[in-house]
Amino acid sequence: MTNAFIGQILRVNLSSEAITTEELDPIWARQTLGGAGLATRYLFNLTAPGIDPLGEDNVLIFMTGAPDWDPIRQCSRYSVVAKSPQTNLWGNPIQAASLVRH
C-alpha cells in the first residue's frame, strides 16, 4: 500500500500565489484508497460548514487514485472535488460528466 502513493500533497493558493507541499495522511490513504474518497476527506477537513461555494474559502481538489501507478493505463483515474454551488454540498464534476455519457 505504501508504494501506491508518492506521499505528498501539492497545495496551490491562487489568491496569494503560494505553492507548498505537505505529507499525505497515510491513515486516510489506507481508509479511502485515493481518488474521490481521499479528495472528499480532505474537502471536509479543509472547509467549514456554511462556506460560500463560490467564495475564496472553497477548495478545488485534484486527486489521483492509488492504481494511477499501474502500467495498465485503463485503471488510471482522477477526481476533481469541491463544494458544489448547485447543491451546496460535495461535488465531483468529473464523475458526474462520466455518468452523463453512459
C-alpha positions, 0 to 999 in steps of 0.5 A: 500500500505504501508504494501506491502513493508518492506521499505528498500533497501539492497545495496551490493558493491562487489568491496569494500565489503560494505553492507548498507541499505537505505529507499525505495522511497515510491513515486516510490513504489506507481508509479511502484508497485515493481518488474521490474518497481521499479528495472528499476527506480532505474537502471536509477537513479543509472547509467549514460548514456554511462556506460560500461555494463560490467564495475564496474559502472553497477548495478545488481538489485534484486527486489521483487514485492509488492504481494511477501507478499501474502500467495498465493505463485503463485503471488510471483515474482522477477526481476533481472535488469541491463544494458544489454551488448547485447543491451546496454540498460535495461535488465531483464534476468529473464523475458526474460528466462520466455518468452523463455519457453512459 
